[in-house]
Amino acid sequence: MDLETVKAKYQSVIDLAKAKNVSLKHVHIENDKLLIQGDAPNEDVKNAVWTQAKSVDPVYADLTLDINIDFSLPAPPPDVKHYTVVAGDSLWKIAQSHLGNGARYPEIIKANPGKLKDEHTVIHPGDVLVIP
């Protein structure tokens, strides 16, 4: 088995692991399979890496994924979503749509300190906001 070929197949798993602060110890061929071995900062990250591996190949017959949990590792940064304002939007509408409750609009203000001062800040179509 060619390391580069199978590594390319599972590159999205390796990339996700790195993005989620998994400490990778080994990425090599062992027993005719790609071995990805490391430590995740928590169970959610470990599960996300496994889910990604299964989405690449549900059988993953050419992969050995050995991820343990090491709570001393830093948690990954939260996923950040961006939203582009369209005509007719308000902070309330955006919060209702993306956070499930319009009353949570102050969270959007807090996540955009360089763009939003308070609830009276005018937003315009084309503005890109961080959604927490």
N, C-alpha and C positions, 0 to 999 in steps of 0.2 A: 504494500500500500504506500502510495506517494504522500508524504507529509504535506506538501504544498497543495495538492488537490483536495485532500480531506479537510485541511485547515481552511481552505477557501470556502468549502461547503458550510463549515460551522463558524465562519468569521463573525456572523451576526451574534452568535452566542458569546464569543470572546469579547466582542465590542461591548455588548450589554454588561457582561461581567465587569469589565474595566470601568464602565460608566457608573456602575452601581457600587463601586469601591470593593469589589472582590479582589482579594490578594491572591493572584495566580502564582502557583508554585511550579507547576509543570504543564507544558503544552507540547507533547511529543507523541510519536508512535510507540505503542507498547502492545504486544500481543496482537499485531495486525489491526489495531484500532487507534484512533486519536484519543489520547488521555488528556483531559482538562481537569486539573486538580488545583484546589485552592480553598480559601476561607472567605465566607460571606459575613457581613456585619450583623445580619439578622435572618430570620426565617422567611420573611417576605422577599428578600433579595434572592435567597437560595431558590425559592419557588419560582420567581420570575426567570431565573437562568434556566431552570428545568423546563419551564413552559416554552421558552424560546427554542431550546434544543428540540423539543417535541414538535414545534411548528416547522422546523427545518426538515426533520425526518421523524415521523411518528414511531418508527421502529428503532431508530438510532443504533442499528447493528454495528456501525463502524465507529462508535463513540463510547468511551467510558468517561462518565462525568462524576467526579468525586468532589463534592462541595460540602465542607463542614461549616459550622458557625463559630465565629470568634467575636464575641461581644465587645472586645477591646478595639475592634476596627471602627473607624468613623462611619456613621450612617451616610448613605448617599444623599446628595442634595435633592430636594423635592423636584419632581417634574414640573416644568414651567410651561404653561400654555400661553399662547398669544392670541389676541382677538383684534381684528381690524374693524373699526367702527363703521357702520353703514348709516345712511340717512334714516332718521327717525329713532335712532338709539338713544337711550339714556343710561346712566349708571344703574338705575333700578332695573331696567329691562335686561341689561347685560348680566347683572347679578342673578336675576330670576332665571335666565336662560342657562347660565354656566355654573352657578353655585346652588341653584335650586330654591333660592329665596331672595326676592328683591331687597329685603331689608339687610342683606349682607353686603350691600354696595360699599360700606366703609372699608371692607377688606380689599376691594379693588383700588380704592384711593391709597391705602397703605402700601399696596404692592407697586404703585407707580409714583413714587415721591418726586421724580423729576418732571412729571407731566400733570399730575393732579394735586391741587392744593387742598381742596375741600369739595363738598357736594355741590358747590356753586360754580366750579370750574367747567367751562364750556368744552364739550368734546365735539370733534368734527369728523365727518366721513373721511376715512383714510388714516385716522389716528390708530396706532397700534398700541394696545394695552396688554399688560401682563395680567393674566387671570390666575390668582393663587389656587 
